[in-house]
Structure formats: C-alpha cells, structure tokens
Amino acid sequence: MNDYLIKALAFDGTIRAYAVNSTESVAEAQKRHHVWPTATAALGRTMTAGLMMGAMLKGNDKLTVKVEGNGPAGPIVVDANAQGEVRGYITHPQTHFELNEKGKLDVRRAVGTEGMLTVVKDLGLRDFFTGQVPIVSGEIAEDFTQYFVVSEQVPSAVALGVLVNPDNTVKAAGGFIIQVMPGATDETISQLEKKLADIEPISKQIDRGLSPEEILKEVLGDDQVEILEKMDVAFQCNCSKERFGNAIIGLGEQEIREMIDEDGQAQAECHFCMEKYLYPKEELEGFIDEIRSQS
C-alpha cells in the first residue's frame, strides 16, 4: 500500500489533526543509506514528523528539519514540502544498540539528550522562518512536541513510530500530530489529555495495521473525526546532474582546472539519496568555457 497522509479536524474544528503511514518512505531511506535499526528508528521518526509538518504548508512551500544531538548517530537532516515529498539522511547510519529497558530501540542513546532541533521554513518570502528548541529527550516525538509549544505556540501531541524487521528492513512507520486550536474548551482539552494518556503506543497501532484514519479515530473518537484531505506521500529527492553541475560551475575556473589536472574528472554524491553523478574531463572543460563566456 502506498504511503498517505490524512488531514482532519475534530471537536467542532477546535482540534487539528494529522496522521500518516510513512512505511515506504522510511524504507526507501533505510535501503539507500544501509541504515541499522536504532538509526532507522531515529531517521524514520524525523521523516514522519517532517511529512506531517510539510502537510501544514501550502503551494510550493518547503521546510528542513535538523536534529543535532550529542549522540553517536550525529545530525539528522530531513527535507519535506507541501506536496507530500520527503527525503532525509542520518550522519552515521550504522548506529545500533541493544533494546532499552522498555524493550524498544534506544533512539535516545543514538540521538543524545543534549543539542538542538531546528526547523527552517521556506515560505517563498525573502527571509526564511527559523525555529529552534533544545532537545528535551532525544526520543524525537517529545522533541517535536516541545518545538510546537515553544516555537510555534501551538499546544500539540506528537506520536512517531518505526518498526524494524530482523533483517534491518522497515516493517512499518507512521505517526500523528494533534493540535489544540483557539476556541477549544477546557472540557475538550481535558478529554483529549485523558485519551492520550491511556492510548496504545503508536508503534503498536501501526503493528496492528491501523490506517491513518483509524489511528485518528482511536485518538479522537469515532464520532469526532472530520477528514479534510487525503494525500499521497513518498520519498522523493530533487537532486539532478544539472543541479550539481551548476554547483561545480559556482566553484570557479581555478578549482575546476585543479579537478581536471588532479583526477581528470569529478564526481558528486547526493547526501539525501546517495545518487552519484560523474563529470568527465570534457564536461568540466565545458563548464570552464561557460564561465569564460559569462565574464
């Protein structure tokens, strides 16, 4: 089944909700980067959050999430946009530990408990919007909950889950974000808090095969969920040989000449999708001609 995301309202429009099945998207990243289980959970949770945050944007808007903790997995970087596209990487993908005391993948140990969560939004304006909060747990979901409250002043509940098979492949991934809008009553908030405290962990909901719609109904109640939109989501990288070529041109004639003299060619690799692009001597000389024609 293809990954997809649901946007919904509840309690007469005073609660906004998102839920996503991100299994295939996370699996694609795991496969491309040969990620080990604990690192997969960390990267997958961040990608899942990125997908839902991207769905909060409009048009051609996009965002970049960076989770930079003091753990051995290193920084996690995720790009997402309003079209449901996501890509991401974790700096040290072969990071893995024994299960923690709760019998779960020890994401906190991989990510670290100190550092920063940064979100940069490109909304098509002259300046980017940047929000940054300290990491509070390294479990990712709690860190995004903190981000929404502190940086965007929106009380939110974030749940993210990734299940990994014994062969390191991704079994399932998904999550939800519940946000309190202006006008929500104390009764609604109290009811929601009680429900969230008692609900089954998101990883178990995913393991039971619940759809995004069913997950929201479990959280908010069958009779409360009003589905606004369903959108397909997927791992998608926007790199290209032309884009990397323009970056090489930007280095200038002298550096390109050094590439030709030292290696006779140049190779670029995308951090996000691991695609490699080769530029033989003839192409590099063409770049020099292009630079000269513009000067």
Wavefront OBJ file of the C-alpha trace (Angstrom):
o trace
v 0.000 0.000 0.000
v 1.341 3.448 -0.912
v 2.099 5.858 1.899
v -0.512 8.519 2.540
v -1.420 11.247 4.985
v -4.712 12.421 6.429
v -5.610 15.980 7.471
v -8.588 16.238 9.807
v -10.493 18.376 12.301
v -12.297 17.307 15.470
v -14.432 18.757 18.257
v -16.163 21.325 16.025
v -12.927 22.459 14.402
v -11.115 23.255 17.643
v -8.691 20.339 17.238
v -6.492 19.935 14.150
v -5.052 16.518 13.403
v -2.637 14.803 11.026
v -1.830 11.116 10.684
v 0.442 9.354 8.223
v 1.587 5.933 7.094
v 5.218 6.557 6.131
v 6.397 2.948 5.808
v 7.546 3.008 2.178
v 9.182 6.436 2.507
v 11.239 5.383 5.528
v 12.034 2.027 3.898
v 13.427 3.819 0.849
v 15.740 5.925 3.020
v 16.827 2.859 5.011
v 17.657 0.979 1.825
v 19.558 3.820 0.159
v 21.690 4.546 3.223
v 22.010 0.946 4.560
v 20.764 2.142 7.946
v 20.912 -0.076 11.041
v 17.833 -0.459 13.300
v 18.352 2.185 16.009
v 19.436 4.781 13.461
v 16.488 3.761 11.248
v 14.070 4.497 14.084
v 15.648 7.920 14.659
v 15.684 8.842 10.959
v 12.219 7.360 10.336
v 10.622 9.247 13.206
v 12.132 12.510 11.971
v 10.994 11.867 8.382
v 7.493 11.025 9.604
v 7.302 14.282 11.553
v 8.679 16.123 8.525
v 5.945 14.729 6.287
v 3.200 15.950 8.629
v 4.839 19.361 9.065
v 5.158 19.627 5.289
v 1.428 18.969 5.013
v 0.849 22.064 7.169
v 2.408 24.198 4.409
v 0.834 25.422 1.158
v 1.738 25.586 -2.527
v 5.472 25.375 -3.161
v 6.436 25.936 0.484
v 9.049 23.593 1.948
v 10.990 23.020 5.137
v 14.160 21.483 6.500
v 14.361 19.775 9.889
v 17.689 19.217 11.612
v 18.030 17.155 14.787
v 21.516 17.743 16.104
v 22.089 15.869 19.350
v 25.230 14.815 21.192
v 24.722 11.105 20.488
v 26.819 8.898 18.182
v 24.286 8.894 15.322
v 25.166 12.516 14.517
v 22.866 15.093 12.913
v 19.654 14.012 11.175
v 18.526 16.176 8.249
v 15.089 15.935 6.619
v 13.545 17.980 3.797
v 9.777 17.957 3.197
v 7.257 20.026 1.274
v 3.557 20.719 0.847
v 3.302 18.141 -1.970
v 3.954 15.195 0.351
v 7.577 14.689 -0.696
v 10.263 13.859 1.860
v 13.928 12.952 1.868
v 16.374 12.527 4.708
v 19.649 11.148 5.996
v 21.362 10.408 9.287
v 25.078 11.202 9.542
v 26.152 7.829 10.980
v 23.628 5.316 9.611
v 25.375 2.257 11.057
v 24.453 3.195 14.638
v 22.738 0.483 16.681
v 22.366 -0.556 20.332
v 20.652 -3.220 22.383
v 16.983 -2.577 23.173
v 16.343 -0.192 26.065
v 14.728 -1.073 29.416
v 11.278 -0.826 27.788
v 12.235 -3.324 25.103
v 12.331 -0.653 22.407
v 15.012 0.640 20.060
v 17.219 3.007 22.077
v 16.741 6.132 19.966
v 17.563 8.423 22.890
v 21.035 6.883 23.175
v 21.660 7.223 19.437
v 20.453 10.825 19.155
v 21.614 12.132 22.515
v 19.800 14.155 25.153
v 21.533 17.482 24.553
v 21.535 19.556 21.397
v 19.082 21.418 19.174
v 16.060 20.739 16.996
v 15.890 23.293 14.193
v 13.117 23.848 11.640
v 13.728 26.175 8.683
v 10.678 27.018 6.541
v 10.939 28.416 3.025
v 7.569 30.079 2.525
v 8.515 31.873 -0.688
v 9.330 35.095 1.138
v 12.610 36.983 1.152
v 13.576 35.603 4.550
v 13.214 32.057 5.862
v 11.363 31.328 9.097
v 13.638 29.544 11.569
v 12.503 27.949 14.823
v 14.900 26.268 17.219
v 14.455 24.499 20.557
v 16.747 22.438 22.784
v 16.371 18.670 22.556
v 14.397 17.551 25.600
v 14.636 13.756 25.372
v 16.231 12.557 22.127
v 13.197 10.350 21.505
v 12.184 12.701 18.635
v 8.397 12.814 19.244
v 8.775 14.608 22.582
v 11.253 16.988 20.967
v 8.778 17.920 18.235
v 6.049 18.375 20.865
v 8.368 20.857 22.585
v 9.072 22.593 19.258
v 5.386 23.218 18.524
v 4.689 24.575 22.005
v 7.760 26.817 22.267
v 8.482 27.900 18.693
v 5.001 27.987 17.160
v 2.920 28.474 20.343
v 0.606 25.614 19.365
v -0.087 23.045 22.125
v 0.458 19.714 20.367
v 0.775 15.984 20.945
v 3.193 14.186 18.630
v 3.477 10.403 18.298
v 6.000 8.758 15.960
v 6.805 5.086 15.468
v 9.084 2.900 13.354
v 9.178 -0.900 13.457
v 12.247 -2.659 12.055
v 12.436 -6.280 10.866
v 15.233 -8.662 11.978
v 16.908 -8.185 8.569
v 17.091 -4.381 9.172
v 14.317 -3.557 6.699
v 11.394 -1.377 7.747
v 8.264 -3.232 8.820
v 6.077 -0.191 9.428
v 6.307 3.529 10.156
v 3.829 6.270 10.913
v 2.575 8.795 13.399
v 0.129 11.522 14.319
v 0.097 15.163 15.405
v -2.850 16.537 17.383
v -3.009 20.324 17.823
v -5.240 22.488 20.002
v -6.715 25.455 18.123
v -8.122 28.695 19.566
v -11.642 28.107 20.873
v -11.010 24.655 22.305
v -12.836 24.270 25.615
v -11.244 23.116 28.852
v -13.528 20.093 28.649
v -12.220 19.163 25.197
v -8.593 19.591 26.279
v -9.156 17.536 29.430
v -10.890 14.782 27.445
v -8.049 14.738 24.913
v -5.337 14.619 27.580
v -7.028 11.652 29.240
v -7.354 9.827 25.924
v -3.697 10.452 25.005
v -2.549 9.221 28.404
v -4.427 5.931 28.028
v -3.954 5.227 24.334
v -1.911 2.340 22.999
v 1.611 3.330 21.824
v 1.715 4.401 18.177
v 4.119 1.581 17.253
v 1.556 -0.977 18.436
v -1.210 0.761 16.482
v 0.971 0.623 13.390
v 1.844 -3.012 14.074
v -1.874 -3.815 14.202
v -2.122 -2.408 10.707
v -4.274 0.588 11.565
v -4.714 3.122 8.774
v -4.154 6.856 9.391
v -7.947 7.283 9.571
v -8.262 4.510 12.145
v -5.394 5.924 14.205
v -7.118 9.305 14.436
v -10.403 7.661 15.393
v -8.628 5.774 18.183
v -7.150 9.038 19.476
v -10.073 11.401 18.964
v -13.116 9.135 18.952
v -15.107 7.612 16.083
v -17.748 10.305 16.008
v -15.366 13.275 16.220
v -13.053 12.944 13.211
v -13.848 15.036 10.145
v -11.468 14.112 7.311
v -10.478 17.161 5.263
v -7.941 15.726 2.858
v -6.064 12.583 1.933
v -2.741 12.995 0.160
v -0.123 10.574 -1.138
v 3.354 10.954 0.340
v 6.673 9.483 -0.780
v 10.457 9.603 -0.563
v 11.476 11.964 -3.347
v 14.834 13.612 -3.994
v 15.126 16.690 -6.209
v 18.824 16.319 -6.961
v 19.984 16.183 -10.585
v 23.157 16.157 -12.635
v 22.369 19.685 -13.827
v 21.968 20.986 -10.263
v 25.303 19.536 -9.143
v 26.865 20.821 -12.378
v 25.749 24.352 -11.522
v 27.339 23.925 -8.099
v 30.626 22.914 -9.744
v 30.453 25.967 -12.024
v 29.984 28.068 -8.901
v 33.378 26.871 -7.618
v 35.113 28.875 -10.327
v 37.580 28.187 -13.128
v 40.672 27.627 -10.990
v 39.087 24.903 -8.843
v 37.582 23.147 -11.879
v 41.011 23.233 -13.576
v 42.502 21.585 -10.475
v 39.889 18.808 -10.705
v 40.908 18.176 -14.320
v 44.645 18.217 -13.527
v 44.382 16.007 -10.425
v 41.659 13.484 -11.307
v 40.695 14.093 -14.925
v 37.069 14.112 -13.808
v 34.743 14.999 -10.914
v 32.124 13.025 -9.038
v 29.288 14.331 -6.882
v 27.143 12.320 -4.490
v 23.814 13.408 -3.052
v 23.660 13.214 0.759
v 19.930 12.514 0.652
v 19.542 9.762 -1.954
v 23.164 8.600 -2.457
v 22.862 9.082 -6.220
v 26.273 9.609 -7.858
v 26.923 11.929 -10.805
v 30.112 11.698 -12.894
v 31.545 14.680 -14.819
v 34.290 13.606 -17.259
v 37.055 15.960 -18.408
v 35.076 17.142 -21.453
v 32.152 18.302 -19.312
v 34.428 20.081 -16.864
v 36.143 21.901 -19.748
v 32.671 22.846 -20.959
v 31.971 24.377 -17.551
v 35.149 26.477 -17.881
v 34.029 27.661 -21.316
v 30.672 28.609 -19.799
v 32.337 30.604 -17.014
v 34.531 32.448 -19.535
v 31.567 33.276 -21.776
v 29.780 34.921 -18.843
v 32.754 37.009 -17.697
l 1 2 3 4 5 6 7 8 9 10 11 12 13 14 15 16 17 18 19 20 21 22 23 24 25 26 27 28 29 30 31 32 33 34 35 36 37 38 39 40 41 42 43 44 45 46 47 48 49 50 51 52 53 54 55 56 57 58 59 60 61 62 63 64 65 66 67 68 69 70 71 72 73 74 75 76 77 78 79 80 81 82 83 84 85 86 87 88 89 90 91 92 93 94 95 96 97 98 99 100 101 102 103 104 105 106 107 108 109 110 111 112 113 114 115 116 117 118 119 120 121 122 123 124 125 126 127 128 129 130 131 132 133 134 135 136 137 138 139 140 141 142 143 144 145 146 147 148 149 150 151 152 153 154 155 156 157 158 159 160 161 162 163 164 165 166 167 168 169 170 171 172 173 174 175 176 177 178 179 180 181 182 183 184 185 186 187 188 189 190 191 192 193 194 195 196 197 198 199 200 201 202 203 204 205 206 207 208 209 210 211 212 213 214 215 216 217 218 219 220 221 222 223 224 225 226 227 228 229 230 231 232 233 234 235 236 237 238 239 240 241 242 243 244 245 246 247 248 249 250 251 252 253 254 255 256 257 258 259 260 261 262 263 264 265 266 267 268 269 270 271 272 273 274 275 276 277 278 279 280 281 282 283 284 285 286 287 288 289 290 291 292 293 294 295
